[in-house]
Amino acid sequence: MIRPILPSGPICFCLAAVALTPPCRANVSLPPIFADNMVIQQQTDITVWGKADPDESVTVKIGPDSQQAIAGEDRNWEVKLDGLKAGGPYEMTVSGKNSITLHNVAVGEIWVCSGESNMEFKVMAARNGPEEMAEAHLPMVRVFTVKHNAAEKPVRDCEGAWTVCDPDTVKDFSAVAYFFAHELNPAMRMPIGLIQSAWGPSPAVAWTPHNILDKDPAFRTVMDMYGRTVVDFPDALAAYKTRLAQWKTACDAAKAAGSPAPRKPLEPLPPGGPREPSALYNGMIYPLLRYAIRGVLWYQGESDTSDPLLYRRLFPAMIAAWRNAWNQGDFPFLYVQLSDFLGRHPQPAESNWAELREAQSLALNTPRTGMAVTIDTGEEYNMHPADKQTVAHRLALIAQSQVYGKSAVATSGPVFDRMQIADGKATVSFTHEEGGLATRNGPPLKGFAIAGEDRKFVWASAEIRGDKVIVQSPDVPNPVAVRYAWADFPDCGLVNKARLPAEPFRTDDWVAGEPSASPTPSASPTKPHRKHHLAPAQP
């Protein structure tokens, strides 16, 4: 053996001491999602993971079950515990060279609440926020808020903390998530855990795994565009600074002349953060994949209105990717259709917001999905309307009926089924009329437009006759297509007797700007019934 030659004196003593010092021992540790006040999913295997020294034996116990694991060379360990019935409080103990005890652990229903700024929208800013906060005595509702993290690669754990709902803490909860739990908790008499993982504004590509984006040419185009944004950003920022200097000079001149100041130029958005493809999936969804859940609430889409056709493919692909990664089968995925926004047009017009709503509606072809229509909850030119109670209520209706088996609960407003044309009139039939059609604020029924072969839509008169609507206009003697609520901010009011709004629709598939080059559409076009009923959860 070749021995190192050590220098003599004090230096020799110090180096020898370092050489003989045993390596540091690390305590058994848990990621932040395992903490006091946590909620775990009832009646399903519970995965618990953390870190310890290599080869260290770790024991995890909750309720009657106890399991052991040996930490690997990478210091990671994981155990699976048997599922528990809803209830609590429990204590969970994790023991190795040290011991951790988690207190006030509840077992109930876990919903991941994700999307962009309307999911982040806080209770304190919601309609009647102060009154809602004062009544928020719901200790069995707890929220784990995932800290914003845009990551280039998937990360194992996320930062965050569990918070018990009370009048002081509720102010910062997601309003949609909280009001959803507020309805479910008393009805089901069990704890509700909400994992809030949202960041706005963020496009759907940011929430989609890289392997999904990489294998589809349409998605790769989006990634290439983002790459060009990264490369071009320095030039865009320099150009902005030039425009900003010019704007300041113009403002000074306007002030001296007593004229209104010009509009300030928009600063280019820097690359990275919540707009980077896959970054939010990597940093805010991937760390949750081993945590058992009941389902997902999703409120997103505003950032994707520039390309509704791509969203038709991207959104279902994202849902499938999450389900595949979570490895819990086709768990319920409930989402919010975009509400009304921007302003009203005097005549029917094309609308990216309407097309994005259509893309969201088509995602109902994905099994075990449900959509809350919110076309009546928006505020003109306010992307963040305050009425989050109605949004959450409609999500809760879907959950109660299609997830938890309360079959008597109405979950949808009227949905377009078919159209028949005769004598210059279009007769539109619906499913989910739930006892008959009505108008929200009394007659006349608004929101319908009609077009002939020239594809020029005009406002139409519309009359309810039983479970059908008769649509016509003297300006369109030979109609071929009908649209309803097809606008950014439509003036519409069709509901069923359950007072749930009709889903916006169109009977045509015309592309804006394309001239008519095909024969007249069929006089009785139909759209397939797209509603997938979710199997009730096991009691």
C-alpha positions in Angstrom: 0.0 0.0 0.0 1.3 3.5 -0.8 0.9 5.8 2.1 0.6 9.6 1.6 3.5 11.6 3.1 1.9 14.1 5.5 3.7 17.3 6.6 4.8 17.5 10.2 3.5 19.9 12.8 0.0 21.4 13.3 -0.9 21.2 9.7 -0.2 17.4 9.8 -2.5 17.0 12.8 -5.4 18.9 11.0 -5.1 16.9 7.8 -5.0 13.6 9.7 -8.1 14.6 11.7 -10.0 15.4 8.5 -9.0 12.1 7.0 -10.2 10.1 10.1 -13.5 12.0 10.5 -16.5 9.8 9.6 -18.8 11.1 6.9 -21.7 13.3 8.0 -25.0 11.5 8.9 -28.2 12.9 7.4 -31.4 12.6 9.3 -34.4 10.9 7.7 -36.4 13.6 6.0 -39.7 14.0 4.1 -40.7 16.3 1.3 -42.8 19.4 2.3 -46.1 17.7 1.1 -45.8 15.3 4.1 -46.4 17.6 7.0 -48.7 18.4 9.9 -52.4 19.0 8.8 -51.9 17.1 5.5 -54.8 15.3 3.8 -54.2 11.9 2.1 -56.5 10.2 -0.3 -59.0 7.7 1.2 -59.2 4.0 0.3 -56.2 3.9 -1.9 -52.6 2.8 -1.4 -50.5 5.6 0.1 -47.0 6.2 -1.2 -44.6 7.9 1.2 -41.1 8.9 0.2 -38.1 10.8 1.5 -34.4 10.7 2.1 -32.0 9.0 4.5 -28.5 7.7 4.6 -27.7 5.0 2.1 -28.7 1.6 3.3 -30.6 3.1 6.3 -33.8 1.3 7.3 -36.8 3.6 7.4 -40.2 2.6 9.0 -43.4 4.5 8.2 -46.6 4.0 10.3 -50.1 5.4 10.1 -53.2 3.8 11.5 -52.8 0.0 11.7 -50.3 -0.3 8.9 -46.5 -0.1 9.1 -44.0 -0.6 6.3 -40.2 -0.5 6.0 -37.8 0.6 3.2 -34.1 0.7 2.7 -32.6 3.9 1.4 -30.7 3.5 -1.9 -27.3 4.8 -2.7 -28.9 8.0 -3.9 -30.4 8.3 -0.4 -34.0 8.0 -1.7 -36.5 5.7 -0.1 -40.2 4.9 -0.7 -42.9 2.8 1.0 -46.5 1.9 0.1 -49.1 1.8 2.9 -52.6 0.3 2.8 -55.5 2.8 2.2 -57.5 4.1 5.0 -61.2 5.1 5.4 -62.0 8.8 5.5 -61.5 10.4 8.9 -58.9 11.5 11.3 -57.0 13.0 13.0 -54.2 10.5 12.5 -50.5 10.6 13.4 -47.9 9.4 10.9 -44.5 8.4 12.2 -41.4 8.0 10.1 -38.4 6.5 11.9 -34.8 5.8 11.1 -31.8 7.1 12.9 -34.2 9.9 13.9 -38.0 10.0 14.2 -40.6 12.4 12.6 -44.2 12.6 13.8 -46.8 14.3 11.7 -49.9 15.5 13.6 -53.5 16.2 12.6 -53.3 14.1 9.5 -56.8 13.7 7.8 -57.9 11.1 5.3 -60.4 12.2 2.7 -60.5 13.4 -0.9 -57.6 15.1 -2.7 -58.1 17.3 -5.7 -55.3 18.9 -7.6 -56.3 22.5 -8.6 -54.2 23.7 -11.5 -54.1 26.2 -14.4 -53.4 29.8 -14.7 -54.4 33.1 -13.0 -58.2 32.4 -12.6 -57.3 29.3 -10.6 -54.9 31.4 -8.5 -57.5 34.1 -8.0 -57.9 34.5 -4.2 -60.9 34.2 -2.0 -60.3 37.8 -0.6 -60.8 39.2 -4.2 -63.9 37.1 -5.0 -67.5 38.4 -4.9 -68.5 39.1 -1.3 -65.0 38.2 -0.3 -65.1 39.6 3.3 -68.4 37.8 4.1 -67.1 34.5 2.6 -63.9 34.8 4.7 -65.8 35.4 7.9 -67.8 32.2 7.5 -64.8 30.0 6.5 -64.8 27.8 9.6 -63.9 24.5 7.8 -61.1 22.7 9.7 -61.5 19.7 7.5 -60.6 21.7 4.4 -56.9 22.0 3.9 -54.8 23.5 1.1 -51.3 22.7 0.0 -50.0 25.6 -2.1 -47.2 24.6 -4.5 -44.6 27.3 -4.7 -44.0 28.6 -8.3 -41.2 26.7 -10.0 -40.4 26.6 -13.7 -37.9 23.9 -14.1 -36.0 22.8 -17.2 -36.0 19.1 -16.0 -38.4 17.2 -13.9 -37.7 17.7 -10.2 -38.5 15.1 -7.4 -40.1 17.4 -4.8 -41.8 20.8 -4.6 -41.9 23.5 -1.9 -45.1 24.3 -0.2 -47.1 24.0 3.0 -50.5 22.6 4.3 -52.9 25.2 5.7 -56.0 24.5 7.6 -59.0 26.6 6.5 -60.2 29.3 8.9 -61.3 33.0 8.5 -57.7 34.1 8.7 -56.0 31.7 6.3 -58.7 31.4 3.7 -58.0 34.8 2.1 -55.1 33.5 0.1 -56.7 30.2 -1.0 -57.7 29.7 -4.7 -61.3 31.0 -4.7 -62.5 28.3 -7.2 -60.8 25.5 -5.2 -62.1 26.8 -1.9 -65.7 27.3 -3.0 -65.6 23.8 -4.6 -64.5 22.3 -1.3 -67.0 24.4 0.6 -69.8 22.6 -1.3 -68.3 19.1 -1.1 -67.2 19.1 2.5 -70.6 19.4 4.1 -72.3 17.2 1.5 -69.8 14.4 1.9 -68.9 14.8 5.6 -65.3 14.1 5.0 -62.0 16.0 4.8 -61.1 17.7 1.5 -57.5 18.3 0.5 -56.7 20.8 -2.2 -53.3 20.9 -3.9 -53.1 24.3 -5.5 -50.6 24.1 -8.3 -51.3 27.1 -10.6 -49.4 30.0 -12.2 -50.7 32.6 -14.5 -50.4 33.5 -17.2 -49.3 30.2 -18.5 -50.0 28.3 -21.8 -50.9 24.6 -21.8 -47.5 23.7 -23.3 -45.9 24.8 -20.0 -48.0 22.1 -18.2 -47.3 19.3 -20.8 -44.4 16.8 -20.5 -41.6 17.3 -22.9 -41.9 13.8 -24.4 -45.5 14.6 -25.5 -44.5 17.9 -27.1 -41.5 16.4 -28.8 -43.3 13.5 -30.6 -46.0 15.6 -32.3 -44.9 17.9 -35.2 -47.5 20.5 -34.4 -46.3 20.7 -30.8 -42.6 20.8 -31.9 -43.5 23.9 -33.9 -44.6 25.6 -30.7 -41.3 24.6 -29.1 -39.4 26.0 -32.1 -41.3 29.3 -31.8 -40.4 29.5 -28.2 -36.7 28.8 -29.0 -36.8 31.7 -31.5 -38.3 33.9 -28.7 -35.3 33.1 -26.5 -32.8 34.0 -29.3 -34.7 37.1 -30.3 -35.3 38.5 -26.8 -32.2 40.6 -26.5 -33.0 42.5 -29.7 -36.7 42.8 -28.7 -35.7 44.2 -25.3 -33.3 46.7 -27.0 -36.0 47.8 -29.3 -38.4 48.2 -26.4 -35.9 50.5 -24.6 -35.7 52.6 -27.7 -39.5 52.9 -27.9 -39.7 53.6 -24.2 -37.3 56.5 -24.5 -39.3 57.9 -27.4 -42.5 57.5 -25.4 -41.1 59.5 -22.5 -40.1 62.3 -24.9 -43.6 62.2 -26.4 -45.1 62.3 -22.9 -43.1 65.4 -22.1 -44.2 67.1 -25.3 -47.9 66.1 -24.7 -47.8 67.5 -21.2 -46.3 70.8 -22.4 -49.0 71.0 -25.0 -51.8 70.0 -22.6 -52.6 66.9 -24.7 -53.2 63.3 -23.6 -50.2 61.2 -23.1 -49.6 58.5 -25.7 -49.9 54.8 -24.7 -46.9 53.3 -23.1 -45.2 50.6 -25.3 -45.5 47.0 -24.1 -42.4 45.4 -22.6 -41.6 42.1 -24.2 -42.1 39.1 -22.0 -38.8 37.5 -21.0 -38.3 33.8 -21.9 -38.4 31.2 -19.1 -40.8 31.2 -16.2 -44.4 30.1 -16.8 -44.3 30.3 -20.6 -41.5 27.8 -21.2 -42.7 24.5 -22.7 -42.9 21.7 -20.0 -41.4 24.0 -17.3 -44.5 24.0 -15.0 -45.1 20.3 -15.5 -41.5 19.7 -14.5 -41.5 21.9 -11.5 -45.1 21.9 -10.2 -46.8 18.6 -11.4 -44.1 16.0 -11.7 -43.3 16.3 -7.9 -46.9 15.4 -7.1 -47.1 12.3 -9.3 -46.6 9.8 -6.4 -49.2 11.5 -4.2 -52.6 9.7 -4.5 -55.5 11.9 -5.7 -59.1 11.7 -6.6 -59.0 14.0 -9.6 -58.0 17.4 -11.1 -59.7 20.8 -11.3 -58.4 22.8 -14.3 -59.0 26.5 -15.1 -56.8 27.6 -18.0 -57.0 28.6 -21.6 -56.8 32.4 -21.7 -53.1 32.2 -22.7 -53.9 29.8 -25.6 -56.6 31.9 -27.4 -54.1 32.8 -30.1 -54.2 29.2 -31.5 -57.5 27.4 -30.7 -56.9 24.7 -33.3 -53.7 23.6 -31.6 -55.5 23.5 -28.3 -57.9 20.9 -29.7 -54.9 18.5 -29.9 -52.8 19.8 -27.0 -55.4 19.8 -24.2 -56.5 16.2 -24.6 -52.8 15.2 -25.0 -52.0 16.9 -21.8 -54.8 15.2 -19.9 -53.7 11.8 -21.2 -50.1 12.5 -20.2 -51.0 13.5 -16.7 -53.1 10.3 -16.2 -50.4 8.1 -17.6 -47.8 9.7 -15.4 -49.9 9.5 -12.2 -50.5 5.8 -12.9 -54.0 6.0 -11.3 -56.0 5.2 -14.4 -58.4 7.7 -15.9 -59.1 9.8 -12.8 -61.7 12.6 -13.2 -60.5 15.7 -14.9 -63.0 18.6 -14.5 -62.3 21.9 -16.1 -63.8 25.3 -16.7 -64.8 26.6 -20.1 -63.6 30.2 -20.6 -66.1 32.8 -19.5 -67.2 35.8 -21.5 -64.5 38.5 -21.9 -63.6 41.6 -23.9 -66.5 43.6 -25.5 -69.5 43.1 -27.6 -69.7 43.6 -31.4 -72.7 45.2 -33.1 -72.7 42.4 -35.7 -71.7 38.7 -35.5 -67.9 38.3 -35.8 -65.3 35.7 -35.7 -63.8 35.1 -32.2 -60.7 33.3 -31.0 -62.3 33.1 -27.6 -65.3 31.3 -29.0 -63.0 28.9 -30.9 -61.0 28.2 -27.7 -64.3 27.4 -25.9 -65.1 25.0 -28.8 -61.8 23.3 -28.4 -62.5 22.9 -24.7 -65.9 21.5 -25.5 -64.4 18.9 -27.9 -62.1 17.7 -25.1 -65.2 16.1 -23.6 -64.5 13.3 -26.1 -61.8 12.3 -23.7 -63.3 9.8 -21.2 -64.0 10.9 -17.6 -63.9 14.6 -18.2 -66.4 17.2 -17.2 -66.8 20.8 -18.2 -68.3 23.7 -16.3 -69.9 26.3 -18.7 -69.3 29.8 -17.5 -70.5 31.9 -20.4 -72.7 34.0 -18.0 -70.1 34.7 -15.3 -67.7 37.1 -17.1 -67.1 40.8 -16.8 -66.6 43.0 -19.8 -62.8 43.6 -20.4 -62.0 41.9 -17.1 -60.1 38.6 -17.5 -60.5 37.8 -13.9 -64.2 38.1 -13.0 -65.1 38.0 -9.3 -67.9 35.5 -9.4 -65.9 32.4 -8.6 -68.7 30.9 -6.5 -70.8 30.1 -9.6 -67.8 28.6 -11.3 -67.0 26.4 -8.3 -70.7 25.4 -7.9 -70.9 24.1 -11.4 -67.7 22.1 -10.9 -69.1 20.7 -7.7 -72.3 19.7 -9.4 -70.3 17.6 -11.9 -68.3 16.1 -9.1 -71.3 15.2 -6.9 -73.2 13.6 -9.8 -70.5 12.0 -11.9 -67.8 11.3 -9.4 -69.7 10.7 -6.1 -72.8 9.2 -7.5 -75.5 11.7 -6.7 -77.5 11.0 -9.9 -80.3 13.4 -9.2 -78.0 16.4 -9.5 -78.2 18.3 -12.9 -74.7 19.0 -14.2 -75.1 20.7 -17.6 -77.1 23.3 -19.4 -78.5 22.6 -22.9 -76.1 21.1 -25.3 -76.6 21.3 -29.1 -77.7 18.0 -30.6 -79.0 18.6 -34.2 -80.4 21.2 -36.6 -83.1 20.8 -39.2 -83.9 23.4 -41.9 -87.2 23.8 -43.5 -89.2 26.8 -44.9 -86.4 29.2 -44.2 -86.2 28.3 -40.5 -83.6 26.4 -38.5 -85.0 24.1 -35.8 -82.3 23.4 -33.2 -82.6 20.5 -30.8 -80.7 20.0 -27.5 -79.8 17.4 -25.0 -79.6 18.2 -21.3 -82.7 20.4 -21.5 -83.5 19.2 -18.0 -87.3 19.8 -17.9 -87.4 22.3 -20.8 -85.7 25.3 -22.2 -86.0 28.9 -20.8 -84.2 32.2 -20.9 -82.2 33.5 -18.0 -83.7 37.0 -17.8 -87.0 36.5 -19.8 -87.6 37.1 -23.5 -86.4 37.8 -26.0 -83.9 35.0 -26.5 -80.6 36.4 -27.6 -77.3 35.1 -28.8 -78.3 33.3 -32.0 -76.9 34.1 -35.4 -77.7 32.6 -38.8 -76.0 32.4 -42.2 -76.7 31.2 -45.7 -74.3 29.9 -48.4 -72.4 33.2 -48.4 -71.2 32.5 -44.8 -72.3 35.9 -43.7 -73.8 35.7 -40.2 -76.5 38.1 -39.0 -78.4 38.2 -35.7 -81.4 36.0 -35.7 -84.7 35.9 -33.9 -85.0 32.8 -31.7 -88.1 31.3 -30.1 -88.3 28.5 -27.7 -90.8 25.8 -28.5 -90.7 23.0 -26.0 -87.2 21.4 -26.1 -86.3 23.2 -29.4 -85.4 26.6 -30.6 -86.6 28.0 -33.9 -84.1 30.4 -35.5 -84.7 32.6 -38.5 -84.0 36.0 -40.1 -85.6 37.8 -43.0 -82.1 38.6 -44.3 -81.3 34.9 -44.7 -84.1 33.2 -46.6 -82.1 30.0 -47.2 -80.1 29.3 -44.0 -77.4 26.7 -43.7 -75.7 27.4 -40.4 -76.5 28.6 -36.9 -74.3 29.8 -34.1 -75.0 30.5 -30.5 -73.0 32.6 -28.0 -70.2 32.7 -30.7 -68.4 35.8 -29.5 -65.9 37.1 -27.1 -68.6 38.6 -24.8 -71.9 37.3 -26.1 -75.3 38.6 -25.1 -77.0 35.3 -24.5 -79.4 33.7 -22.1 -80.5 30.2 -23.0 -80.8 28.0 -19.9 -82.6 24.8 -18.8 -85.1 24.6 -15.9 -82.1 23.9 -13.7 -80.9 27.4 -14.6 -77.7 26.1 -16.1 -76.5 28.0 -19.2 -76.5 26.5 -22.7 -73.1 25.6 -24.1 -71.9 27.9 -26.9 -71.9 26.1 -30.3 -71.8 26.4 -34.0 -73.2 24.0 -36.6 -70.6 24.9 -39.2 -66.9 24.2 -39.4 -65.9 27.1 -41.6 -62.5 28.7 -41.3 -62.5 32.4 -41.0 -61.6 34.1 -44.3 -62.1 31.0 -46.4 -64.6 31.5 -49.2 -67.4 29.0 -49.8 -66.0 26.4 -52.1 -68.1 23.4 -51.2 -71.7 22.4 -51.6 -74.3 23.7 -49.1 -74.0 21.8 -45.8 -76.6 19.2 -45.0 -79.9 20.5 -43.9 -79.8 18.5 -40.7 -76.2 18.6 -39.4 -75.6 16.9 -36.0 -72.8 16.7 -33.5 -72.0 13.6 -31.6 -73.1 13.3 -28.0 -69.9 14.0 -26.2 -70.7 13.8 -22.5 -68.8 11.0 -20.8 -70.4 10.1 -17.5 -67.8 9.6 -14.8 -68.1 6.3 -12.8 -69.0 7.1 -9.2 -66.3 6.7 -6.7 -66.4 3.6 -4.4 -68.1 4.4 -1.1 
